[in-house]
Amino acid sequence: MTPADSAPSAGPARAGGTDYLMFAQLLRGVAALCVVIAHALGSFWWSTAEIARMLGAPDSTAIPPALAIWVNGTPFGAFWGVFGVALFFLISGLVVPFSLLRLSRGGFVVARVFRLLPTYMAGLLLGCAAAVVCAHWFGQGAPMRWQVLLVQALLLRDLVGWPSLDGVDWTLLVEVKFYLLCLLLAAPIRAERTAAVVAAGVTLFGVAAWLGWALPGVHGLAELAIFTLPLLGFMLIGVLFHLHHRGGLSTPGLLAGAALLMGAFMLTRPVGGAAEGRCYAAALLLFAGLYAARRRIRRGPWLLRGLAEISYPLYASHALILYAVLRVTTQAGWAAVPALAVALCVVLTVAVLLHLLVERPSQRLGRRLARGAGPAPSGQACAARSVFARLGARLAER
């Protein structure tokens, strides 16, 4: 998700004409669909011990439906969620820098906080409530402590090393660190200094590789860095597309920079091995292909547009609610298909309500407070005043 900041951007290109990034909006729907498929047709049926821990319930003995067996037998197998997350990371890299064109660093932080935290907090609370209900249904106590819930709601869990309550917050933890990286690279991004962005990516990969070599088998912050730094470097590929869209990077430069960062990512990303790496590569190929056709993409299937609109609240809330509904219904003797249908209806309804009642109001409040923190530095006034930058920044805050 990273879904939190994936949004379309549109505006007149520097050389004239109009570029539309509606493809990014549609990819949000694709990414959200992939993540839900991974959890509904994968994790629940095969990661039973982990699901039992999250729900405070006994291991499920439900038989996977034929659809789940078929989905996990596809070339992506268990990596549907990885593919969706990779798309979210690239889209965030593309759209988040637009906020830097209009907002000061302080305004950027305010906008990001209100974009990320309220919706995730609400989604996590609802998910934990579903887990508590499920645990009580099985005669068990609450599966989480309030201290753990608080730390995870504030997106600080990885700093203390506690296990995740929902299994999805790790992408948001990476997203927070990407915001910090954007703050550090604000001046190069605003000035379209591509070399500095590429150098930052190479440095991230280099540090991760050195830590993995010098400190094998480590835990704590070093392990966190080895896990996170390559993902941040991958997200910088999206920033290169952002610079190309603004006209500050040539197409050959984009291809060379993206190939360099992707190659370094494949060499330094240790988790998941080659299969996971292929998912990230496939996501980049799809993203790049649709980006190349972006001027011709104005609309898309209504299903993807709808999923895109609710993608962040869906991502923030779906996992525990989905697992709880499936666990209770299958234990009650329901067949897998109707249990899946009911669970999906519940999580989609919750996502729509969160979108309307939490996400939209918090976005509006965040935009007002961010504008009050001041505009971008005067050195970037020309870029910040352009119609292109204003539209891009506003859509990045959606």
N, C-alpha and C positions, 0 to 999 in steps of 0.2 A: 502495500500500500501502500505500493501503498495506495490505497483508495482515498485517503484523506485529502490529497491535493491533486488528484488527477482530474483535470477539467480542460475543456476546449479553449482555444484562444484564437481570436480572429482579428484581422486588421490589415491595413494597407502595407504591403511590403515596401522596403526602402526604394527598390528600383521601379516601383510603380506596380499597378495591378493589385489584386487582393488574394491573399492566402487564407485558407480556412483550415483550422485544425479540428474540425468536427471528428476526424478520424480518432483523435485522442479520447473524445467523449464516448465514441462507440467502443473503443478498446476497454474503457472502464467496465462496460457491460460484459464484454467477453471475459475480462479478468475476474469479475465478481462471479460469473457463472462457473468458471473453472474452479475457483476456490470452494464454492458450495458443492460442486460435483465431487471434489476431493474428499470433503468431510461427510457428505451424505451417502456416497457410494463407495467410499474407501475407508476412512479412518474409523467410523463407527463399527464397521463389520470386522475389521482386522486388528485394530489397535485397542482391543477390548480392555486390557489391563490399564492403559492410560485413561481411557474413557471412564472406567470404574473409579479411578482415583479422582478425576474431576467431579464426578457426580456423587461420590460417596455411596456407591451402589455396588452390588456384586457384579462380577464379570458377566457379560452377556453371552448367552449360548445360542442366540438367534442365528438362523442359517441365512447367509447372504443371498439376495435375489439374483436371478440370472443377469439382470442389467448391471449390477455391481460387479459380478464376475467378468462380464464382457468389457466394461469400462477399464477395469484394472488389468485386463489382458491386452489392451491397446499398446502401441509403441511407447506412449508416455507412462503407462502403468500407474504407479503410485505417485507420479510427479505432476498430476494435473494442477495441484495447488501451487507447486513451484513455478510452473508456467504462468499462472495467473499473477503471482507475486512479482515475477520478473517484469511482466507488463506494467504493473502498478509502479514499480521502481523507475522504469524508463519514462513513464508519463509524468511522474513527479519531477524527474530531472528536467523534463521539457518545460513544465508550466510554473514550478515554484519560483524560478528566477525572475519571472515577470513581476512579482511583487517587489523585488529589489529595485526595479526601474522607477517606481513611484514612491515607495515608502522609505523612510529612514530605517536605520538598523533597529531602533526601538520600536517603530511602527511595525516592522516586519515580525519582530518577536511577539508583539501583542496580537497581530493578525493570526500568526501560527498557533498560538496558545488557544485562542478562541475557535480556531478551525478544528483543532485536534481534540482537546480535552473534554469539553462538555458532552459531545456526542459519544465519545468512548466511555466516559464515566457512566452515562445513562445506559448504554448498551451493556456494559459490564455488570452493572447492578441488576438489570433485568435477567441477564444470563445466570448470575449467581443465585437470584431468587428462584429461577427454574431448577437449578441444581439442588437447592435446599428442599424444594417441594419433592423432587425426585428422591432425594435421600430419605425424607420422612415417609414417602410412599413405601420404601423398602425397610422402614423401621430403624433408620440410621440417623445420627445427628448431622448437623451442618458440616459439609465437607471442607470448609475454609474458615480461617480466623479473620476477624475484622482487621487486624493489623496487616495481614497479607493482602486483603482486599484494598485497603487504603493505599499501600505502597504500589500495587499494580495499577490502581486507578490514576495515580499521579505519574505513571510511566517511569518508575524508578526501580522496577523489579530487578533488572539485570545488574544493578549496582550492588545489590545485597545477595544475589545468587539464589534467590528462591525460585522454586518451580512455578510455571505459569498456571493460572487458574483456568484459562480458556484455550491455551495453545495457539492463539493468533496474535497476541500482543507483541511478539518479537519483531514483526515487521514495522510496527509503530515505534518501537524503540530504535530501530535503524533510521526511521524517518526523522525522529527528533535529532539524531546525530547529523543527518543530512542538513537540517536547518542550521545547525551550528557551523557545518562546513560552508554553507552558502554565505553565512555572515562573514566568515574568514575570507571568502573569495568574492565578496560583494564588489569591491573596486574592479578586479579583472573582468567580472561578468558584465558590469555596467559599461566598462570601456571596451568590451569585446576583445579582450586579450586572450585569445585561444591558447597560446603557448602556456600561459600560467595555469589554465584549467587542466590541460594535458599533463603538465608537470606535477600538479597536485595529485592527479590520478596515479601516475607512475610512482610517486612518493608513497601513496597509501599502499599500493601493491608491494612496493619494496619493503616497507616496514613490516607488513604482514608476513612476507616471506622470511625476513630476517628473524622475526619473533618465532615463527614456526620452526626454523632451523636451530636457533640458539636456545630456545626454551621448549623442547618437545615434551608433550604430556603435561603442560602446565594447567593451572586452574586460576580462577579469579579474574582480575582485570586484564592480564596478559591473554588469557584464553578469549575473553570478550573482544579484545582488540583483533586477534587473529580471525575471529568469526566476522567482525563487523567491517573492518577496513576494506576488504575486497568488495563487499556489497556497496559501500560508499563510492568506490572507484567505478563500479558498474553503473551507478546512478549518474555519474559524471558523463557517461555516454549520452544520456538524455540532455544534459546541459549543452553538449556539442550540437545536438540537433536544435536546441533553443538558439544558439548563436548563429547557426546556419539560417534558421528561419528569419532572424532579424537582419540577415545580410552581412554579418560580420565574419563569416567563414565560408570559403569556397566549397563546392561539392567535392573536389579531390581532397581538400583538407579535411572535410567531414569524414570521408571514407577512410583516410589514413589514420586519423585520430581515433575513430571508433574501432578500427581493426586493431590498433595498438592496445587500447584499453581492454578490448574484449579478449585479446590474446593473453594479456597479463592476468585478467580475471580467471581465465581457464587454467592458468598455471598455478595460481595462488589460492583458489577457492577450495578448501579441503573437504567440506562437508558434502556428502552425497555422491562424490566421485564423478566419473564421466557421464553417467546418466543424468544427474542433475545439471551438469554443465551444458549438456545438449539442450535441456529445457530453456536455459537462459539464452543460448544461441538461437534457438527457434523463436523465442519471444522477440529477440532483437531483429531477426529477419522479417517477422511479421510487422513489427513496428516500423522498420525502415521501408518496407514495401508500401505500406499504407501512407507513410509520410511522403514518399515520392509521388503518390497519387492524390495528395491532400487537396489540391485545387479542384479536383473533380468529385470530392466527397462532401456533399452538402447535407444529406440526411441518411438515415439508415433504418433497419428494421425497428419497429416500435418496441419489440421486446428488449433489444439492446439499449435503446434510448431510455426505457423505463428502468432497467437494471442499473444503468449509469447514474440516473438521478438519485437512486437510493443505495448506491454501491458502498458508501462509507458506513452509514448506519447498519446496512446489512452485514458488512464485514465485522463491525464492532460488536454486534449482538448475536449473530446467528449460531455460533458454535455450540455453546452450552445449551441454548434453547433447543436447537436441533437434536443434540444428543439426548437431552432429558425427555423430549417427546417420543423419540424413537425407543428409548430404553423402556419407558413405561408402557407404551402401546405394544411393543413386541413381547414384553413380559406378560401382558394381559392376554396374549394369544392372537393378536392381530397378524395378518399376513404382512409381508414386507412391503408390498407395493402400496396398499392403503395407508400403512404407517408412514411411509415416505411422503405420500401425498399430503397427509394431515400436517406432518412436521414442516414441510416446505411452505404450506399455506400459513402456518403460524409464524414462521420466521419472516416471510415476506410482509405479512401484516404488521408485525412489530417494526420492521425496517421502515415501512411507509409512515407509521406514526412517529417514529423517532425523527425522520426527515422533516416532517411537518411541524412537530412540536418542539424539537430541540435543535436540530441541525440548522434549519433556516434562521430561526431567531438568534442563535449564537453567532452565526456568520454575519448577520446584519450588525449586531452589537460590536463584534470584533472589527468590522470595517470602520465603524464610527470612531472607535477608540484608537485604531491605528492611524487614521487621518489626523487625529488630534495630537499624535506623537511627532508630527512634523513630516515634511516631504523628503524626498531623496536629496542628497547633497547637491549644491548648486552646480558643481562640475558636471553633473549628469542632467542638468535641467532640460537640455535640448531633447535628450532621449525620453525623459520622464514626461515632458509635455506633449509628446507626439500622440496622435490618436491610437497608433499601434500599441504603444506602451501602456496607455490608460486602459484600453480594452483587455490587453493581455493580463495586466495586474488584477483587474477586477474579476476576470474569469478564473484566474488562479486562486482567488480567495473563496470561490464558490464552494 
